[in-house]
Amino acid sequence: MSQDTNQEDTSQESTSAKPQQSEVEVEEKLQADAEAVQSQPLEEQGDHQVEELQQKLSALGEQLLREQAEMQNVRRRAQRDIESAHKYALEKFATELLSVVDNLERAIDAIDTDDESQKSVAEGLELTLKSFSEVLAKYNVEAVEPQGQPFDADLHQAVSTVPNKDVEPNTVINVFQKGYTLNGRLIRPAMVVVSTSA
């Protein structure tokens, strides 16, 4: 029993000695670091700290500028998207209405104006077409009427070409269907016949 107790005492002593040793080592290390720092002149320590702080400040300033520029770009993009949405929200609706305008124009063209019985019908259709055109104009839907103008692939769609000596080549000589723009953006090209050199 006495041997067991002795062994326990020695093991306890050795375990308690270990933490003391490590504490001593830590204290010695801290003391050595403190001496190393104290051995540097105060001016060098201050210069080193000032330099570090200036570098950090410069890096943070650059980061702040980048973030501000990014936020400004995001705001601009959002503003552009909102403006575009407001401008062109009616595009699909306006495109659907164009077929009604086309049909009214065809009906007016089909009426015999010499026939007295059809005169009132013609007047009614013309008034309806006029009010339709005014509504479209109010929402910046404008007709593209290229008759006699040079062919423009951005606004016109050539259905066919016809040799013609009387006009310059590449001139629109007939319009099958008017084109339309919404706020300057083409929503339907004009379907045209284009002249070629004979």
Secondary structure in CASP SS format (residue, H / E / C, confidence):
PFRMAT SS
TARGET T0000
AUTHOR 0000-0000-0000
METHOD secondary structure of the structure
MODEL  1
M C 1.00
S H 1.00
Q H 1.00
D H 1.00
T H 1.00
N H 1.00
Q H 1.00
E H 1.00
D H 1.00
T H 1.00
S H 1.00
Q H 1.00
E H 1.00
S H 1.00
T H 1.00
S H 1.00
A H 1.00
K H 1.00
P H 1.00
Q H 1.00
Q H 1.00
S H 1.00
E H 1.00
V H 1.00
E H 1.00
V H 1.00
E H 1.00
E H 1.00
K H 1.00
L H 1.00
Q H 1.00
A H 1.00
D H 1.00
A H 1.00
E H 1.00
A H 1.00
V H 1.00
Q H 1.00
S H 1.00
Q C 1.00
P C 1.00
L H 1.00
E H 1.00
E H 1.00
Q H 1.00
G H 1.00
D H 1.00
H H 1.00
Q H 1.00
V H 1.00
E H 1.00
E H 1.00
L H 1.00
Q H 1.00
Q H 1.00
K H 1.00
L H 1.00
S H 1.00
A H 1.00
L H 1.00
G H 1.00
E H 1.00
Q H 1.00
L H 1.00
L H 1.00
R H 1.00
E H 1.00
Q H 1.00
A H 1.00
E H 1.00
M H 1.00
Q H 1.00
N H 1.00
V H 1.00
R H 1.00
R H 1.00
R H 1.00
A H 1.00
Q H 1.00
R H 1.00
D H 1.00
I H 1.00
E H 1.00
S H 1.00
A H 1.00
H H 1.00
K H 1.00
Y H 1.00
A C 1.00
L C 1.00
E H 1.00
K H 1.00
F H 1.00
A H 1.00
T H 1.00
E H 1.00
L H 1.00
L H 1.00
S H 1.00
V H 1.00
V H 1.00
D H 1.00
N H 1.00
L H 1.00
E H 1.00
R H 1.00
A H 1.00
I H 1.00
D H 1.00
A H 1.00
I C 1.00
D C 1.00
T C 1.00
D C 1.00
D C 1.00
E H 1.00
S H 1.00
Q H 1.00
K H 1.00
S H 1.00
V H 1.00
A H 1.00
E H 1.00
G H 1.00
L H 1.00
E H 1.00
L H 1.00
T H 1.00
L H 1.00
K H 1.00
S H 1.00
F H 1.00
S H 1.00
E H 1.00
V H 1.00
L H 1.00
A H 1.00
K H 1.00
Y C 1.00
N C 1.00
V E 1.00
E E 1.00
A E 1.00
V E 1.00
E C 1.00
P C 1.00
Q C 1.00
G C 1.00
Q C 1.00
P E 1.00
F C 1.00
D C 1.00
A C 1.00
D C 1.00
L C 1.00
H E 1.00
Q E 1.00
A E 1.00
V E 1.00
S E 1.00
T E 1.00
V E 1.00
P E 1.00
N C 1.00
K C 1.00
D C 1.00
V C 1.00
E C 1.00
P C 1.00
N C 1.00
T E 1.00
V E 1.00
I E 1.00
N E 1.00
V E 1.00
F E 1.00
Q E 1.00
K C 1.00
G E 1.00
Y E 1.00
T E 1.00
L E 1.00
N C 1.00
G C 1.00
R E 1.00
L E 1.00
I E 1.00
R E 1.00
P C 1.00
A E 1.00
M E 1.00
V E 1.00
V E 1.00
V E 1.00
S E 1.00
T E 1.00
S C 1.00
A C 1.00
END
